[in-house]
Amino acid sequence: MSWLLWALWVAVLPWLLRSGAGSRLGHPGPAWLRWLGGGCWLALALVGAVLWVGGSERLLAGSLAFSGFLLALLALWGGDLLWAARFKLGWVAALALWVGSGATLLLGLPPSSLVLAGLLGVLGAQAIGLMGNLEARARLLWLWQQTRGWMVLLALSVLIRIPVPLWPEGFALVSLMQMSLIGLAAILWGWEKVGPRILLMGGVAFSLGLGVELLGSRSGFPFGHYSYASAPPPTLLGVPLIVPLGWFGMVLAAHGLALGRPWLTGLLVVAWDLGLEALMPSQGYWVWQDPHPLWYGAPLQNYLAWFAMGATLSWIYLRLGQGLLLGGGLAWAYRLEGLFLPMGLALFGLWPAALMCGVAMNALAWWGVRSEGPPGPRRCRYSSAAWFSRDSREVAP
């Protein structure tokens, strides 16, 4: 089927460029289409990952997971631009489905090949349309100019999660690498804002987090009775290293999202813990032994303690680094966690926690966005005319 699809694209590419799916996508649609499209395609990728974990046909599951992820990236890049050419792009996808159905019948391929053909049609049509569009290219240039080291680390912390459905036994390693990348991103981001003081803040948060976990796992105060006896390595004094790393990086992200309000930071980390208390014990990180369980074995005092710890660390961050509130870029670490943690919970069959954690984290996160101040312009803060000449063949000086 691959040579048939290749022949299809060779035939369709000139028509795409002539018909306006390239440089003349037309007037863009509403900006929220980018987020809606990205969310829908990520949901498709999640379905594929769930099917893969459940042992379904690999071609079907892999096609949904991989194509859904790539289509989500394209939607976030230019979903509002693609909306103007939705009918033309739809015809291309339909043509790909037609070729795929013919190949399926003639070559005796499995029915899932038809799904792959349709997804490749949509993916190719959208990619060609965006690559030839001035505004889409301007967005890429703007992104390149705005990219910082901590942004790259945050992006890597997201990409590194992709192998988890394919390699469940590597959960401990992937989780440690993910939280380490977030911690490094927090240091680089904080260095831009407050300089070397971010190292002091990181040391205080790491030490306080480690200390309270040592106290809690040995005495039952302040979280309740639990044990790290079966936790996967590496550990520090019996506490999984990922735990104090999280107390630094993720709480700092919540602090930025909360604009330095300790009470809101506390609520944000409690919402995060609603998912952790379901996921991490299922992976052997800790075991609850409390006689008064409330949610997946954790008692009410656990969530009160999480609120107190989040608020305390936020207060410390506020006193040591006022400059951290000048731009909340690291807050995206929390927003991304609010997207991927519920997806991970769903993959492991923890649907109640996925629903509760997803709703709580995202409601608080996006409410925090609305409280940041008056909204800016509906469009992005760049103009294609500022970077590209009229014929789009070179960058304007």
Residue pairs with C-beta under 8 A, 6 or more apart in sequence:
1 100
1 103
1 104
1 107
1 109
1 113
1 116
1 117
4 99
4 102
4 103
5 96
5 99
5 100
5 103
5 117
5 120
8 95
8 96
8 99
8 121
9 124
12 92
12 95
12 125
13 128
16 22
16 88
16 92
16 125
16 128
16 129
17 23
17 128
17 132
19 88
20 26
20 85
20 88
21 85
21 88
21 89
21 92
21 125
21 128
21 129
21 132
22 128
22 129
22 131
22 132
22 133
23 132
23 133
23 134
23 392
25 78
25 81
25 82
25 84
25 85
25 129
25 133
25 135
25 136
26 84
26 85
27 84
28 80
28 81
28 83
28 84
28 135
29 79
29 80
29 81
29 83
29 84
30 80
31 80
31 378
31 379
33 75
33 79
33 80
33 83
34 75
34 76
34 77
34 78
34 79
34 80
35 76
35 79
36 75
36 79
37 71
37 72
37 75
37 76
37 79
37 82
38 72
38 73
38 75
38 76
38 79
39 72
40 75
41 68
41 69
41 71
41 72
41 75
42 68
42 69
42 72
42 339
42 343
43 68
44 64
44 67
44 68
44 71
45 64
45 65
45 66
45 67
45 68
45 69
45 72
46 68
46 343
46 346
46 347
47 64
47 68
48 60
48 61
48 62
48 63
48 64
48 65
48 66
48 67
48 68
49 61
49 65
49 165
49 343
49 347
50 165
50 346
50 347
51 57
51 60
51 61
51 64
51 65
52 58
52 61
52 62
52 65
52 165
52 166
53 165
53 168
53 347
57 110
57 112
59 110
59 112
59 113
59 116
60 112
60 115
63 112
63 115
63 116
63 119
64 115
64 119
65 165
67 116
67 119
67 120
67 122
67 123
69 162
70 123
71 119
71 122
71 123
71 126
74 82
74 123
74 126
74 127
74 130
75 82
77 130
77 136
77 139
77 140
78 129
78 130
78 133
78 135
78 136
78 139
81 129
81 130
81 133
81 135
81 136
82 89
82 126
82 129
82 130
85 129
88 125
89 122
89 125
89 126
89 129
92 121
92 122
92 124
92 125
93 118
93 121
93 122
93 125
94 121
95 121
96 117
96 118
96 120
96 121
96 122
96 124
97 114
97 117
97 118
97 121
99 117
100 113
100 114
100 116
100 117
100 118
100 121
101 114
101 117
103 109
103 113
103 117
104 110
104 111
104 113
104 114
104 117
130 136
131 137
134 384
134 388
134 392
135 384
137 384
137 388
137 392
138 382
138 383
138 384
138 386
138 387
138 388
139 380
139 382
141 387
141 395
142 380
142 381
142 382
142 387
148 188
148 189
148 192
148 329
149 188
150 184
150 185
150 186
150 188
150 189
150 192
150 329
150 330
151 185
151 329
153 181
153 182
153 184
153 185
153 188
154 181
154 182
154 185
154 330
154 332
154 333
154 336
156 181
157 178
157 179
157 181
157 182
157 185
157 333
157 336
158 336
158 340
160 174
160 177
160 178
160 181
161 174
161 178
161 340
161 344
163 170
163 174
164 170
164 171
164 174
164 344
164 347
165 347
167 174
171 283
172 232
172 233
172 283
175 242
175 283
176 234
176 241
176 242
179 242
179 245
179 246
179 249
179 250
180 245
182 245
182 249
182 250
182 253
182 333
183 202
183 245
183 248
183 249
185 249
185 330
185 333
186 198
186 202
186 248
186 249
186 252
186 253
186 330
186 333
187 198
187 199
187 202
189 329
189 330
190 197
190 198
190 201
190 202
190 252
190 321
190 324
190 330
191 198
193 321
193 323
193 324
193 326
193 327
194 201
194 320
194 321
194 322
194 323
194 324
197 320
197 321
198 321
200 320
201 252
201 316
201 317
201 320
201 321
202 248
204 316
204 320
205 244
205 247
205 248
205 251
205 252
205 313
205 316
205 317
206 244
206 245
206 247
206 248
207 244
208 247
208 309
208 312
208 313
208 316
209 243
209 244
209 246
209 247
209 248
209 309
209 313
210 236
210 237
210 239
210 243
210 244
210 247
212 222
212 305
212 309
213 228
213 239
213 243
213 244
214 237
214 238
214 239
215 221
215 222
216 222
216 223
216 224
216 226
216 305
217 226
217 227
217 228
217 238
217 239
217 286
220 226
220 290
222 301
222 304
222 305
222 308
223 298
223 301
223 302
223 305
223 306
224 288
224 290
224 292
224 298
224 299
224 301
224 302
224 305
225 288
225 289
225 290
225 291
226 286
226 287
226 288
226 289
226 290
226 297
226 298
227 286
227 287
227 289
228 235
228 238
228 239
228 240
228 285
228 286
229 287
230 284
230 287
231 238
231 239
231 240
231 284
231 285
231 286
232 240
232 283
232 284
232 285
234 240
234 241
235 241
236 244
240 285
240 286
242 285
243 285
247 309
247 313
249 333
250 269
250 272
250 333
250 334
250 337
251 265
251 269
251 309
251 310
251 313
251 314
251 317
252 313
252 317
252 324
252 330
253 330
253 331
253 332
253 333
253 334
253 337
254 265
254 268
254 269
254 272
254 310
254 314
254 331
254 334
255 265
255 313
255 314
255 317
255 318
255 324
256 324
256 325
256 328
256 329
256 330
256 331
257 265
257 268
257 328
257 331
257 334
257 335
257 365
257 368
257 369
258 264
258 265
258 268
258 314
258 368
259 325
259 328
259 368
259 371
259 372
260 314
260 317
260 318
260 324
260 325
261 314
262 310
262 311
262 312
262 314
262 315
262 318
263 311
264 364
264 368
265 310
265 311
265 313
265 314
266 306
266 307
266 308
266 309
266 310
266 311
266 314
267 307
267 310
267 364
268 310
268 334
268 361
268 364
268 365
268 368
269 306
269 307
269 309
269 310
270 303
270 306
270 307
270 310
270 360
271 338
271 357
271 360
271 361
271 364
272 334
272 337
272 341
272 357
272 361
273 298
273 302
273 303
273 306
274 295
274 353
274 356
274 357
274 360
274 361
275 341
275 342
275 345
275 353
275 354
275 356
275 357
275 358
275 361
276 341
277 288
277 295
277 296
277 297
277 298
277 302
277 353
278 295
278 296
278 345
278 350
278 352
278 353
278 357
279 341
279 344
279 345
279 348
279 350
279 353
280 286
281 287
281 288
281 296
281 297
282 348
282 350
287 297
288 296
288 297
288 298
290 297
290 298
290 299
290 302
292 299
292 300
293 299
294 300
294 302
294 303
295 303
296 353
317 324
318 325
328 372
331 365
331 368
334 361
334 365
335 362
335 365
337 361
338 358
338 361
338 362
338 365
339 362
341 357
341 358
341 361
342 354
342 355
342 357
342 358
342 361
343 354
345 351
345 353
345 354
345 357
346 354
385 396
386 396
387 395
387 396
388 394
388 395
388 396
389 395
389 396
